[in-house]
Amino acid sequence: QKEDWPMHKLECSAMCAFGQNWNPSETVRLTARILAKQKTHPERTQSEQLLAVKEFESHLDKLDNEKRELIQNDIAALHHFYSKHLEYPDNAALVVLFAQVNCNGFTIEDEELSHLGSAIFPDVALMNHSCCPNVIVTYKGTLAEVRAVKEIEPGEEVFTSYIDLLYPTEDRNDRLRDSYFFNCDCRECITKEKDKEKVEIRKLNDPPSAETVRDMVKYARNVIEEFRRAKHYKYILCLTLNPLALLEICEFSLDKMGAVFEDSNVYMLHMMYQAMGVCLYVQDWEGALRYGQKIIRPYSKHYPSYSLNVASMWLKLGRLYMALENRTAGVKALKRAIAIMEVAHGKDHPYISEIKKELEDH
């Protein structure tokens, strides 16, 4: 608290005053801190050596009415929760700032890819997106670190990925257009060479028609979008109220899609991952392990090498095996996680020390 006091003093009294009613979104909290930082540091900060926050792209002209309305809601929340402690620019400037934060923010996650928070790293935001990235961004405390995961030739552009790369080309580009307002033209998006195995169809004596497959893909996308919106708008409260109802939704979707899709199909994997999350939440370790075992091989095939998604799945599996006293399988899985994380996080990262300690303690 002492270390962060210059920033935290803005919210401390408000948090105390509002008590349980203190609930600004992460974007609002982040924007409040940016405004505070700009007041205390009118000059560039250490993280703005190459790009200043004021130079961020906002894509203001591309915002639809729904996005503009969400920004106005955030502005209202900013005024509501911080009014005594912040000096605000006018509404138009706040709209630009929120649009900039939405386009350039980073989601901070732990070693199992559980959400920790949001941040901006201006210099890191300079990197463009590719679905075949040559670097990965990981976090050490409040520091963002960028590491190469492929050979990068002098003069070659450095690319990271802005999105989850599990899905087929059309889905990835829908997501990029919705959040970042562009289409990707990387090799993966032009060739679409992984799409067929990502949307693998069951090998049946009487194969499903093209129309049946199309309808099932549409159904799968809708279910995934509902889950995404639920997380975004915090309706996932139903998880805390009735996690088993959520598990039933996952199992129903898996049964329905399983009539057409193979288990290695990315839409099946998405629902298995959600189901695994619910099992972990209710401490059904055997159930979580069953889903994880089905997920890991296809993940390794669909994701790029050194994917954090694959590392986190090996890590979850390793910890589950250990909890269920299958040490041999646990050690093997944790070592697979470490091998990826040493490249993505660096060998001296605290997460790796923790996992090595887990291995010793077992």
N, C-alpha and C positions, 0 to 999 in steps of 0.2 A: 504493500500500500504506500509506504514512504517513497519507494523508488518511482512509483507511477503517479505520485501526488499531483504534479503540475496538470496532468490530464484528468486524473480521477476526481479531483476536487470539484470539477464541473458537474459530475453526476452523483457524487457521494450524498450531498444533502437532499437532492431530488429522490435518490433511491430510498433514503430514510423517510422522506416525507410521504412518498407514494406507497411505501411498504410493499404489500403483495400486489398492488395495482401498478407497480413499475414494470411495464412490458413493451418498451419500444423494440422494434425489430432490429436484427443485427445491422442491417443497412443503415438504419437511423442512428444507431450508436456509433457506427464507423464514421458516418458523415459528420456527426457532432464532433468527434475527435479530430477529423480533418480540419474543420472550421477552427477549432481551438488551436491546433498546431499552426495553421496559417497565421493566426493572430500573434502567437508567441514567437514564431519563426517566419517573419515576412520574407527572409531570404531563402534560398534553396536548402533543403535538409540533406542529410547524408545519403538518403535513398533516392535523391533526385539529381544525381550527377549527370545523367544522360537525358532524362525526360522529367519535366515538372508536372505535377498534378494538373496545373492550369492548362497544360498542352495536351491532356488526354483527349482522345476522340470521344464525342458524346453521341453521335448519330441522331441528333435531335430531330432532324428533318424526316427520319424514318420511323419515328415512334407513332404507333397507332393510338386510338382513343383509350383503349384498355391500359396500355403502358403509361400513358400520360396521367390517367386517373390514379393508378397505383403510386406514381411519383407524388401526386398532390396529397394522397393519404399519408405518405411518408413525411412530407413537409408539415402537414398538420400535426403528426405525432412528434416531430422535432420541436415545434413550437410548444406543444402541450407539455412535453417532459423536460425541456431544457430552458424554458422562457426566461427564468431569472438569471441564468448563468452564461448565456451565450449572446454574442452580437451577431445578428443575421444579415446577410446580404438580402437584396429584394427577391421576390418570388421567382422572377425569370432566371436570376443567377443560381438560385437553389435548384430549379428544374435542371439546368445544365449540369450542376455538380452531381445530383442524384443519377442523371443519365450517364455521366462519366464513371461514377462508382459502379453502376450496374454493368457497364461494358468492360471495366478494367479490374474488377475485384477478384481476389483469390479466395478459394475455400480452403481453410486449414484443416487438415485431418491428422489423426494419430496413426500409429503403425498398423492398426487394423482398419484404417480408412473410416473410422467413426468421426463424425463432425465435431470440430473443436471451436471454430469461429470463422470470421471473415477478416480480410486485411487488404490493403493495397501495397504493392511494391512497384513504385513507378518505373525504375530501370528495368525490372524483370518484365513489366508489361509491354516493353518494346518488342518482344519476340512475337513473330507471326505464328499462326497455327499450321500444323500439318497432321494428317491422320497417320503418317509414318514419321513421328518426331525423332530427332537425333539427340535431344536432351530431355531430362526429367527435372521438374522443380520439386524439391522436398523442403521440409522446415525443421529448424533447430531452434526451439523457443520461438522468439519473434523474428528470427532471421530466415530469409528464403535463400536456399542454395540451389544452384543450377549445375547439373552434372551431365556430361556426354554419355550416351548409351550406345553410340555408334562412332566409327571413325569419322571425323569432320575435317575435310581438306581445307587448307588456307583459302580464304575468299568465299567458302561455301556458306550459305545462310544457315543460321541457327534456328531450328523450329521446335516448338513445344506443342503439346496438345491442349486445347481449351475444353475438351469434352471427353466423356466416356467413349472409348473406341470400340466397345463390344459390338455395336449395332451395324447393320448394313448401310451402304452408302446413302441411300435416300433418307433414312432416319437421321444419320449424322448431319447431313446438310440441312434437314428441317430444323434441327436443334441449333446449328450454327446461324442459320438465317434468323431464327426467333430471338436468340440471345445476342448475336454479334453482327447480324445484318450482312453476311456475305456467304457465298458458296465456295467450297474448297475445291481447288484444282490440283491436289497432290496426285501422285502416281496411283495411290490406292483408290481415289475417287474417280480417276479417269478410266482405269482398267476394270474396276469393280471385281477384281479376281477372287476376293474372299467371300463375295456375297452369297454365292450358291451354297457353300458349306455352312455359312452363318444361318441361312434359312433352310436347313436340311429337312426334306420331306420324308415321312415314313415310307419304307419300302414294303408296299402291300401288293397282294395279287391283283387287287382292283385299285390302281392308284387314284388318289383324289383328283378331281378335275381342276383345271387352272382357276376356275371361278371359286371353287371351294377353298383353294390355297389363298387366293386373293382376299376372300372374306375373313379367313382365319388370321391373316397378317393384319388386316384392318382391326379385327377384334383385339389382337394382342397389343397393337399400338395404343388403342383406346385405354386398355387396362393399365398399361405402363404409364400413360399420360395422367390417369387418375391418381396413381401412386405418387407420381412426381408432384402433382399439384397438392396432394394431401400433405406431403412432407413440406412443401414450400409454404403452405398456408397454415401449417401446424394442426390440421384436422387429424393428424396422426394421434391425437389425444385418444381416439377410439382404441389405439393400441394399449394405452394405459388402462382404459376402462374395460375393454373386452378383447384381449389379444387373441383368444381362440376363435373369435368371429373373423378376425383378419386371416388367421391360418386357414379357416374354412374357405375364404375367398380365394386364397392362393391355391389350395388343393382343387377347388372347383375349376379354376382357370387351367391348372395343369392337366386335369382330366379332359377338359374340353379341347385344349390345344394338342394334347397327346394323341388324339385320334388322327391328327394330320401331321404333326411335327415329330421329328426325332428328339430324343432327350438332349442331344448336343445343339439343338436349335437355340439361337440366342434369346428368343422370346421365352422358351421354356426355362433357360438358365436364369433369366431375370426373375421369373416367379419363384424358382427354387431358392434364389438368393434372398428374396423377401421372406419366404417361408422359414429359411434358416435363421434369419434375423429374429423372427417371432419366437422360434424354438430357443434361441439363446436368451431372449428376454424373459421367457418363462422358466428358464433353467432346465429345459428338456435336452440334456447333452446328447443323448443317443439320437434323438430326432435331428438335431442340428448336424451331427456327424454324418448321418445318412444323406442329407442334402449336400453337405460339403464334399463328400466322396463322389457324388454324381457331377458336381460342378467343376472340380479341379482340372480334369484332363481337357475337356472342351475349352476351358479358360486358357490353358497353356497353348492351345492351338489357335484360338481366335485373337488373343491379345498379342501386341508386339513383344519382342524379347525384353526382359527387365521391366515388365509391367508391375506397377505397384498393386494392381488388382490381383495379380497372380501371387505376388509375395504375401499380401494380406490374407489370401485364402489359405496358403500353406501354413501361415502363422496361426490362423483360427483352427485349422485341422490339427496342427501340432499340439496346441493347448488343450483341445478337446480330447485327443488321444491320451495326453498326460493325465487329464482329470479322470479319465476312464481307466487309468492304470495300464494302458498299452504303451509302455515306454519305448519299445523298439520302433513302432510306427511313429510315435511322437518325436523321437530324436531325428528320424529321417525327414519328417515334414518340417521341423524347425530349421534343420540344416538347409533344406531347399529354400526356405524363406530368407535365411541369412545370406545365401549365395546371391540372390537378387538384390537384397537390401544393401549389401556391401558396395554394389555398383551404384545403386540409386541414391542411397543416403550417405555413402562414404563409410570407410571401415571404423572410423572413430565416433560414429553417431551413438548417443546414449541409448537409443532403441536397441541397437545391436548388442551393446554391453548387457542390457536387461535380459535379452533372449539368451545370451550365452550363460548368464547367471541362472536362468530357469533350467537350462540343460544341466548345469553343475548341481543344482539343488535337487534335481530328480535322480 
